[in-house]
Amino acid sequence: MHATIHGERTLTDLDFARLSKLLPGRALLPAHLAHLLASAEVMSSRAVPCDVVTMNSRAELVDVHTGRRQTLTVCFPKDAEPAAGFISVLSPVGSSLLGLRVGDIARWHTPNGDDCAAEVAAVLFQPEATGDYQK
């Protein structure tokens, strides 16, 4: 199972630093997250647009196949509670969302190989947009 990273992504400098240190060595990171870290545009937390999904952002998604809406928060593994909508950045869904903007399509594969895609309909909460540059 892996996420498909399409297009350009934006990470805050703080998210980039924390994700780079998440596991002891990038070789141990899931390939989809290592690719994201290697290819993302990195900018100051104070400069990131409010429509970008950053760590601890809550985003509303719309499944492109079914139209089903759901709200997910991209979080660090220790905070993950999938049943409550807190999705680890190490998961295919979490890493497929990170760095996208409203209107972008997240694409990932399920464990059984199904292709999934969802549009980022809204960023309902982003720590940086509220002036919190430490979360």
Steps between C-alpha positions, in 0.01 A plus 500: 500500500635841411396854431537650159665840514377714211588860424675744723471491876574766759640422843578742778859510617389370841301210349793414275743495794271291722413253226868463405572397861192280538692177450876454542600545139304571184567147379252383766225741397223359281596562137204731440601728789870495409405605145281779636785632717739487205273682256291747703538875498597602854399842631479686826209409726408868505481516120304183422163573336196420717360258239795256529465179703779511760562273797205509741275656237139386481380464142165424344529247219260394228546153349523552124322170428215504753467865603524393866630776728725442798719707727852383584784646705857420390702425812817341630484123563472534880181706460331278242142389573357397162149439638495863622638635170862548616711345224874439535726671250670160462182356350436518127199728557690732735802544279281540191326799664803677645602805300194508275287810450124540486385368162786248468433127474660258746562153356600184687468122493326290766664188644300286256620708204193716436565845359352782708472868422350791688490872438610732777177701526606720793765544764282539808791556737868569443723579800704755308188693394417555868850624578612171655837428342602233753244220446 
